[in-house]
């Protein structure tokens, strides 16, 4: 009986010590609630894609085109706030664009963003300047899946490809964009 009592006391003391250690860890986390938030906010978001001029059946990369990224803002309680809208860098000679959103660009650090979408914004070509809704270039391509680039601490989303068409070809596209 004495041996059972000793085992019980040992188990009780061990559980008490374990709960004290756990409570001190929980208390530490309460003292530093921003540690998780800082880790999440340190991740940059990147959006990449390609823009083409589509004339008949020919695709040509469109250098100098710009995409727009728009996200709905939400405060810490889930209420809508000011939205975020940024422009990509102009596309290169291969039609490639990238836009980045840094957490440090956000005014209110308690704000988060949802329902981000990429849109065609601008074509530098007077001969190919009508946007199409192919891959949701007009209605907005949602940012849904990403590739994590750990070495750059970035979540990289890919959209498109997006297309501009010449005005004479745009007249054959129905009003709803399809």
C-alpha positions, 0 to 999 in steps of 0.5 A: 500500500505504501508503494502505491501511495508513493507512486501516487504522490510522485505522479501528483507532484510530477503533474503539478510541476508539469502544469506549472511549467505549462502555465508559465509558457502560456503566461509568457505567450500572453505577455508577448501576443505579437510574436505570432502576428509578427511572424505572419506579417513578415511574409511578403505576397507576390503576384506574377503573370504574363500579358499578351497581345492576341491578334487572330491566332497570334500571341505576342508578349506585350511589353509595358503592360500593367496589371492591378491587384485589389484586395478587400480590407478587414479589421481585427473584428472581421469588419470591412475596412479600406481596400488595398489596390496596387499596380504591378511593374510594367511587363518586360519584353516577354510580357512578364509582370510581378507585383509585391505587397509588403506588410510594411506598406499596410497603414494599419497593422491590425488590418488583413486582406481577403478576396484579392484579385488581379486585373488587366489595367493598361496596355502601352500599345495603341494597336492592341489595347482592348482587355479581354476576360480570358482567364478573368483579366476584366472580372478579376482573377482570384489569388487562390494557390501560391508557391512559398519561396522560403529563401525570399520569405514570399508567397508567390501567386500566379495568374493569367495569362491575360490578353489584350486584343486590337479594337477591330477584333474586340468588336466581335467579342460579345458585350459580356466579355465572352 
